[in-house]
Amino acid sequence: MDRPGTTIGSACAAGHTCESGASLPTLAGAYVLAIRLARPVRVTVAGRMAKTLPAGRYLYCGSARGPGGLRARIARHLRRRKTLRWHVDRLTTRGTVFAVWAIPGGDECDLVARLAALPVPLPGFGSSDCRRCRSHLLAWPEGVELGLGPPA
């Protein structure tokens, strides 16, 4: 992930709610969303039994390969009103995205591997088409350093 020419940036100012993602590049890449749930959220993955995620901090690792790249995908995640298309939409519409790391040219599975020491709260979340990762959602306990650099 730490290749020359890649950057870890943010759509959020530290300590503030993310606004639009307009400053992010239109390049393809990977990203990490830091999401805070103020209360528990019930989610279902791949038609399996529903599970309740407790209130707390979570990290979602995703990729942006389509038109508009990182800017378009992250801007979509930051919108509260949207069609629920991906697993993470259930969290971004009920929680608060408070930090974003964007890695042009990056790979979401490499990000998950880099954060592998964190707990997996819900196997299969965001990774139903991935053969490498148990989940693309990780719990982020308070006080744990990520090693991703500052979000902004």
DRENDO-1510 file (C-alpha; in Angstrom, 1 decimal, always signed):
<recs>
REC; n; res; u; v; w
REC; 1; MET; +0.0; +0.0; +0.0 .
REC; 2; ASP; +2.8; +2.5; +0.7 .
REC; 3; ARG; +3.9; +2.8; -2.9 .
REC; 4; PRO; +5.6; +6.0; -4.1 .
REC; 5; GLY; +3.1; +8.4; -5.5 .
REC; 6; THR; +0.2; +7.3; -3.4 .
REC; 7; THR; -1.3; +9.4; -0.6 .
REC; 8; ILE; -3.5; +8.9; +2.3 .
REC; 9; GLY; -5.9; +11.8; +2.4 .
REC; 10; SER; -9.2; +12.6; +3.9 .
REC; 11; ALA; -12.6; +14.0; +3.1 .
REC; 12; CYS; -13.0; +15.1; +6.7 .
REC; 13; ALA; -11.3; +17.6; +8.9 .
REC; 14; ALA; -10.2; +15.9; +12.2 .
REC; 15; GLY; -13.0; +16.0; +14.7 .
REC; 16; HIS; -15.6; +17.1; +12.2 .
REC; 17; THR; -18.3; +15.3; +10.3 .
REC; 18; CYS; -17.4; +14.6; +6.7 .
REC; 19; GLU; -19.0; +16.8; +4.2 .
REC; 20; SER; -18.8; +15.9; +0.5 .
REC; 21; GLY; -15.5; +14.3; -0.5 .
REC; 22; ALA; -15.1; +16.9; -3.3 .
REC; 23; SER; -11.4; +17.4; -2.6 .
REC; 24; LEU; -10.6; +13.7; -3.3 .
REC; 25; PRO; -9.1; +12.5; -6.5 .
REC; 26; THR; -11.1; +11.0; -9.4 .
REC; 27; LEU; -8.6; +8.1; -9.6 .
REC; 28; ALA; -9.4; +4.5; -9.0 .
REC; 29; GLY; -8.3; +3.1; -5.6 .
REC; 30; ALA; -9.2; +1.9; -2.2 .
REC; 31; TYR; -10.5; +3.7; +0.9 .
REC; 32; VAL; -11.3; +3.3; +4.6 .
REC; 33; LEU; -14.4; +4.8; +6.1 .
REC; 34; ALA; -14.3; +5.4; +9.9 .
REC; 35; ILE; -18.0; +5.1; +11.0 .
REC; 36; ARG; -19.4; +5.8; +14.5 .
REC; 37; LEU; -22.6; +4.1; +15.5 .
REC; 38; ALA; -24.3; +6.0; +18.4 .
REC; 39; ARG; -26.7; +3.1; +18.9 .
REC; 40; PRO; -26.9; -0.5; +17.8 .
REC; 41; VAL; -27.7; -1.3; +14.2 .
REC; 42; ARG; -29.2; -4.6; +13.0 .
REC; 43; VAL; -27.8; -5.9; +9.7 .
REC; 44; THR; -28.1; -9.0; +7.5 .
REC; 45; VAL; -25.3; -10.3; +5.3 .
REC; 46; ALA; -25.8; -12.6; +2.3 .
REC; 47; GLY; -29.3; -13.6; +3.4 .
REC; 48; ARG; -28.0; -15.1; +6.7 .
REC; 49; MET; -29.5; -14.4; +10.1 .
REC; 50; ALA; -29.5; -10.8; +11.1 .
REC; 51; LYS; -27.0; -9.6; +13.7 .
REC; 52; THR; -26.9; -6.4; +15.8 .
REC; 53; LEU; -23.7; -4.4; +15.7 .
REC; 54; PRO; -23.3; -2.6; +19.0 .
REC; 55; ALA; -22.7; +1.1; +19.2 .
REC; 56; GLY; -19.0; +1.9; +18.6 .
REC; 57; ARG; -16.4; +2.7; +16.0 .
REC; 58; TYR; -16.0; +0.6; +12.8 .
REC; 59; LEU; -13.8; +0.7; +9.8 .
REC; 60; TYR; -15.0; -0.3; +6.4 .
REC; 61; CYS; -12.5; -1.0; +3.6 .
REC; 62; GLY; -13.8; -0.6; +0.0 .
REC; 63; SER; -12.7; +0.0; -3.5 .
REC; 64; ALA; -13.6; +2.6; -6.1 .
REC; 65; ARG; -13.0; +1.4; -9.7 .
REC; 66; GLY; -15.9; +3.0; -11.5 .
REC; 67; PRO; -16.5; +6.4; -13.1 .
REC; 68; GLY; -15.4; +9.2; -10.8 .
REC; 69; GLY; -13.1; +6.9; -8.8 .
REC; 70; LEU; -12.5; +7.7; -5.2 .
REC; 71; ARG; -14.3; +11.0; -5.2 .
REC; 72; ALA; -17.6; +9.6; -6.6 .
REC; 73; ARG; -17.6; +6.5; -4.4 .
REC; 74; ILE; -16.8; +8.3; -1.2 .
REC; 75; ALA; -19.2; +11.2; -1.9 .
REC; 76; ARG; -21.9; +8.6; -2.3 .
REC; 77; HIS; -21.0; +7.0; +1.1 .
REC; 78; LEU; -21.1; +10.4; +2.7 .
REC; 79; ARG; -24.7; +11.1; +1.5 .
REC; 80; ARG; -27.3; +10.2; +4.1 .
REC; 81; ARG; -30.1; +9.8; +1.5 .
REC; 82; LYS; -29.4; +7.1; -1.1 .
REC; 83; THR; -30.7; +3.8; -2.3 .
REC; 84; LEU; -29.4; +1.1; +0.0 .
REC; 85; ARG; -27.1; -0.9; -2.4 .
REC; 86; TRP; -24.2; -2.2; -0.4 .
REC; 87; HIS; -23.9; -3.6; +3.1 .
REC; 88; VAL; -22.1; -0.5; +4.3 .
REC; 89; ASP; -25.1; +1.7; +3.3 .
REC; 90; ARG; -26.9; +0.4; +6.3 .
REC; 91; LEU; -24.2; +1.8; +8.5 .
REC; 92; THR; -23.5; +5.1; +6.7 .
REC; 93; THR; -27.3; +6.0; +6.8 .
REC; 94; ARG; -27.6; +5.2; +10.5 .
REC; 95; GLY; -24.1; +6.2; +11.8 .
REC; 96; THR; -21.6; +9.0; +11.2 .
REC; 97; VAL; -18.6; +8.8; +8.9 .
REC; 98; PHE; -16.0; +10.8; +10.8 .
REC; 99; ALA; -12.9; +10.1; +8.9 .
REC; 100; VAL; -11.9; +8.8; +5.4 .
REC; 101; TRP; -8.5; +7.5; +4.1 .
REC; 102; ALA; -8.3; +7.4; +0.3 .
REC; 103; ILE; -5.5; +5.5; -1.4 .
REC; 104; PRO; -5.2; +6.1; -5.2 .
REC; 105; GLY; -4.3; +2.8; -6.8 .
REC; 106; GLY; -4.8; +0.9; -3.5 .
REC; 107; ASP; -6.5; -2.4; -3.0 .
REC; 108; GLU; -9.2; -2.9; -0.3 .
REC; 109; CYS; -8.0; -6.4; +0.6 .
REC; 110; ASP; -4.5; -5.0; +1.2 .
REC; 111; LEU; -6.1; -2.5; +3.6 .
REC; 112; VAL; -8.0; -5.3; +5.4 .
REC; 113; ALA; -4.7; -7.2; +5.7 .
REC; 114; ARG; -2.9; -4.2; +7.1 .
REC; 115; LEU; -5.7; -3.8; +9.7 .
REC; 116; ALA; -5.9; -7.6; +10.4 .
REC; 117; ALA; -5.2; -7.2; +14.2 .
REC; 118; LEU; -8.6; -5.6; +14.6 .
REC; 119; PRO; -11.7; -7.7; +15.5 .
REC; 120; VAL; -14.1; -8.8; +12.8 .
REC; 121; PRO; -17.6; -8.0; +14.1 .
REC; 122; LEU; -19.6; -9.6; +11.2 .
REC; 123; PRO; -18.0; -12.1; +8.8 .
REC; 124; GLY; -18.9; -11.6; +5.2 .
REC; 125; PHE; -19.8; -7.9; +5.6 .
REC; 126; GLY; -18.8; -6.0; +2.4 .
REC; 127; SER; -16.9; -9.0; +1.2 .
REC; 128; SER; -19.5; -11.5; -0.1 .
REC; 129; ASP; -17.6; -11.5; -3.5 .
REC; 130; CYS; -14.1; -11.6; -1.9 .
REC; 131; ARG; -12.2; -14.8; -1.5 .
REC; 132; ARG; -9.3; -13.3; +0.5 .
REC; 133; CYS; -11.0; -11.5; +3.3 .
REC; 134; ARG; -13.2; -12.7; +6.1 .
REC; 135; SER; -14.9; -9.3; +6.2 .
REC; 136; HIS; -14.3; -5.7; +5.0 .
REC; 137; LEU; -15.8; -4.4; +8.2 .
REC; 138; LEU; -13.6; -4.2; +11.3 .
REC; 139; ALA; -14.3; -3.0; +14.8 .
REC; 140; TRP; -12.1; -0.1; +15.9 .
REC; 141; PRO; -11.8; -0.1; +19.7 .
REC; 142; GLU; -11.0; +3.2; +21.4 .
REC; 143; GLY; -7.3; +3.8; +22.0 .
REC; 144; VAL; -6.2; +1.5; +19.2 .
REC; 145; GLU; -3.8; +3.2; +16.7 .
REC; 146; LEU; -4.3; +2.2; +13.0 .
REC; 147; GLY; -1.0; +3.0; +11.5 .
REC; 148; LEU; -2.7; +4.5; +8.4 .
REC; 149; GLY; -1.5; +8.0; +9.1 .
REC; 150; PRO; -3.7; +11.0; +10.0 .
REC; 151; PRO; -6.9; +11.3; +8.0 .
REC; 152; ALA; -6.4; +15.0; +7.5 .
</recs>
